[in-house]
């Protein structure tokens, strides 16, 4: 819809809030999630809109999965590896989304925690209360969830200011050249509108650092650190340099190799997470071992199976 004359010059988040009856926070979340395009391009929430400019806005449907008002859904394999009055750190299994989203009917981290009797912060949108960052449904590994309101605010700020150290391991096809490097390329929703993301000239700034840990015949194990946290960022960036994550058929991985390695999802795991504890500022760090399917794929490449 076009921007009304009365909102000319307003910040995008403020304009959305007035046009759709949303809170500023909810409007900002829509922009951050890539659900708002201005004249066909993603922009920041601070962008000043012009009267008559066309806005494409995708409003999420009401969540069908559990929220803090409901009982939640038990999630087998969801392990809480640390808990105190402010935070929960979980080791997420595959096939589990961080929180309810339109179109997702499977289990979620939030629902699993609620079903197990844990409490979470009430800040943020109802369907994502306590969630301060996300992993793709089929990406495994570490997530921190806020239990207290001070933790929610502090962790959201820490992630926004890039003060959280997140390290991933990925098994990618081929051998990156150079063996250590940086992919600095903007990411936006794929024009096909099929749920994929892509490197696009008008996308959001995205930076991924990688370092080869181990080389195999036809594949490489790499460590990855992110400066930004875009949806599907690692998967998109590695595919963009022609080294998609093994098993990631959505982004062009070889299905034959995936079958040989026994993979039914992308080989991508959040192995470590470090941040200042929101209560007292002490540095805390957590580590996660590879799940069985990813460990098996490495064993096959190493000739151990």
N, C-alpha and C positions, 0 to 999 in steps of 0.2 A: 504494500500500500504506500501511497505518497506521504511524505512528511507534511503535516498541516502548516499553514502560514504562521500560526501562533507559536510554533516550536522552532522557527528558524533561528539557527545559532546555538541551540541547546546541545549539551553533551548527549551522546547517543544513549547512555544508560538512563539519563533523566527523561529523554524523549520517549524511550520505550516504556518507562514506568507510567508516564502520563497517558500514552496511547492505548496501553493494554491493561491499565489498572494493576500494575505489578509493583512490588517493592523495588527500590534501587538495587538491593543486593541480588534479587532474582533476575532483574534485567541484566546486571553485570555478569551473572552466571551464564545467561543465554549467549552473550557476546563471547565469553571465554570458551564456551563449548562449541563455537563455530556455527551457532544456529541463527546468526543475524548477518545478512549481507547488505551493504549499502551500494546501490548501483551495481550490484552483482559481485562486489568485492568484500572480503572480510576486513574489518577495521577494528581499532581499539575502542574500548568503552568511552574514552575521553574524546573521541572524534566529534567534531561539531557538525551537526547535520544542517542541510540547507532545505528550505521549503521546496516542495515538489520533487525532491529526490526520492527514488523508489527504494523502499525497504522490503527485503525478503526475510520474513521471520518465521521460523519453525517453532511452534509452541509445543512442548512435550505434553503428551497425554497424561492424565492422572495416573500415577504408578499403580500397577496391579499387585505388585509384590508387597511384602510387609514393610511397614514403617514403624517408628517407635511407638505408635499407638496400637500396633498389632502384635501377635505372638511371635512372628518370625518363622523361618523355615530352617530346620536342622540341616547342617552341611557336613556330611562325613568328610574327614580329612582336613578340616579347617582347624589348625593348631594355634593356640595362643601360647607364644613362647615367652611373653613377658607381660605383666600387668601390675599397675599400681593405681593410686587414686586419680591419676591424671590421664594415663595413656594405656592402650593395649597395643602390643605388637603381634601380628599374626603372620603365619606362614600359609599362604593361600594355595590351595590345590587348583588344578586345571578345571575348566568348565564352570567357574564361579565368577560372577561379575562383582564389582565393588559395591554397587548399590542398584536399586531398581531403576530401569530406564524403559522408555517406550519400546515395545517389541521384544523385550527380554522376559522370558517366563521361567528361566532357570533359577538356581540358587544364587544368593548374594552374600557377601561378607557381612553386611549389616544385618540381614535377616538371620544368618547363622549365629552371630553374636547375641542377638536378642533372644533367639530360641534357647541358647545356652544359659540365659539368665544374666548376661552382662548388661551394664548400663553404658550409654553413650551420651555425648554432649547433645544438647537440643538446638545448638546454633545451626544456621544454614537451612536450606530447603528441607521439608519433611522427609523426602525420599532419600536424602543423603546426609542426615544428621550424624555428626561425628566423623564423617569421611573427609579427610584433608588432602588426599591424593588417590590416584587410581592405578590399577593394572588392568590390562585387557583381560577378558574372561578366560582366555586360554594361555595367558602368561602367568607363570607361577612365581612364588617367592614372597618377599617381605612387604608388608604394609603396616603403617602406624595409624591407629584410630584414636581420636580424642574422646576421653571420658568426661572431662571437666570443661567448663566454658573458657577458663583461662588457657587450657591446653589447646582448645579449638582455635582461639584467636592467635595464640603464639605460633602454632604450627602452620596455620594458613599464611601468616606473615613470613615465616621462615621459608616455606616453599616458594612463595611469591618473590622473596628477595634472594632466592637461590643459595640459601644457607644450609640446605640439607644435602648431604653427600649420598647419592644413590648410585650403586654400581650394579650393572647387569652383566651376565654372560650370555652370549649368543653363539650358536653354531651356524655359520653362514656357508653358502655354497662357494666353491672356488677359493682363491687366495687373494685377499685385498692387496693392491699395489698403489701406494706404499703399504707396508705391513702395519704402520701406525699412522693415523691421520685424523682429520676432522671433516665432517660433512656440514657445511653451512648453507642450507637451502630452505626457503620458505615452504610451509606445508598448508594445504587447504583441502576442502572436500573435493573428491574426484568429480569431474564434470558429469560422469555417467550416473551419479546419484545412486550408486549401488552399495553404499556403506563404506567404500574405500576412501582413503585419503591419498594425496599425491603432492609431489613437488610442483608448485604453481607460482608464477611470477607475482601474483597478488595475494599469496598466502601469508600466514603468520611467521615471523622470524623463528627459525629452529636450528639448533646447533647440537651436533652429536660428535663425541670424541670416541675413537675406537683404538684398540691395541691388540695385535694378534698374540695369543697365548700359546697356541699349539696348532701345527699344520698337519693335515691328513691328506690322503689321496682324494682330491675333489672337494675338500671342505676345510674350514678353519674354525677353531674356537677363539672367540674374541671377547675381550673385556670392553665394556661400554660405559661411559659416563655422559650424562646429559646436562647441558646448560639450560635447556628449556624442557617443558613437559607436555608436548602436543600429543593428541590422540594418535596412536599407531606410529609415533615418531621413529623409533628404532627400525621397525619393520619397513616403513616408507623410505627412510634414508638408506638402509642397506640394499633395498631393492633398486633404489635410484642409482647406486654405484655398481649395479649388476651382481650383487652378492646377497640375494635374499636369504632370510633365515630358513634353514632347512625345515621342511614340513609346512612352510607358510604358503599354501596353494593360492590363497587370496592375492598374494603379491608376487606370483610368478615362480614359486619354487618348483623344482622338478618332482613330479609325483613318483617317478621310478626310484629316485634316491630316498624319498620319504618312506616308500614301501620297504626298501632294503634296510633302513634304519629302524623300522617299526614305529614311525612317527605318524600320529593322527592330528597333530597341531604344530604350531611353530616352536622351534627349539629356542626358547627365550626365558630366562630366569633372573629374578631380582635377588642377587646373592648377598648384598650387604646394604645396610641403611644406618647412617650416623647423623646425629643432630644434637643440639643443645636441649636438655630436658626443660620443658616449659615451667616446671616448678622452681628449680634452683639454678638453671643454666649449666649444670654439669654435662659434659660430653658423654653421650651414650651411643653404643654401637652394637649392631646385631648382625648375625650371619645365618645363612640358610644353605643346607646341602641340596644337591640336585635331586629332584624326585626320580622315581624308578625309571620312567620312560626316557628321560633325558640321559640318565646315567647309562642305560642300555644302549642308546644310540652311540655314545662315545666308546663303549666297550666294543661294539661292532667295528667302528672305524679303527680302533687300536688292535683289532684282530684277537680280542680276548673272548669273543663269542662266535 
